[in-house]
């Protein structure tokens, strides 16, 4: 082995499938823990067993502001990043890439996927509500009352019959 290989390069692995399956398993555990925690919080906060957008928002908000919730979210991110390192090990040749770039990319990728999932969820809720934000279940909506007939609301109330 050359001295340059001893410092920065990794040896090839013999059993790629073991690294890949172990990495995928750790990634699944890293995602499942925080998801299970937030869902259990949402079920605990739900009224009548109904999970709504507001309930999930409340559970997420509370999870992000409690020590226990932050610890679970951070532990999930760390386990997910470790799973990514295991998953990438058969394909990466440099230690620095494996120990810095892969975990950083994994956490950033999970954040991007989370935002994408949120956008898809909002689009699905809007589609189910017929495109009307006020009709999204659990969305809160607006506090102002909308008139039953918008055309009638545009007419002045003191207008008499035409020509008088």
Secondary structure, 3 states (H helix, E strand, C coil): CCHHHHHHECCCCCCHHHHHHHHHHHHHHHHHHHHHHHHHHHHHHCECCECCHHHHHHHHHHHHHCHHHHHHHHHHHHHHHHHHHHHHCCCCCEHHHHHHHHHHHHHHHHHHHHHHHHHHHHHHHHHHCCCCHHHCCCCCCCCCCCCCCHHHHHCCCCCCCCCC
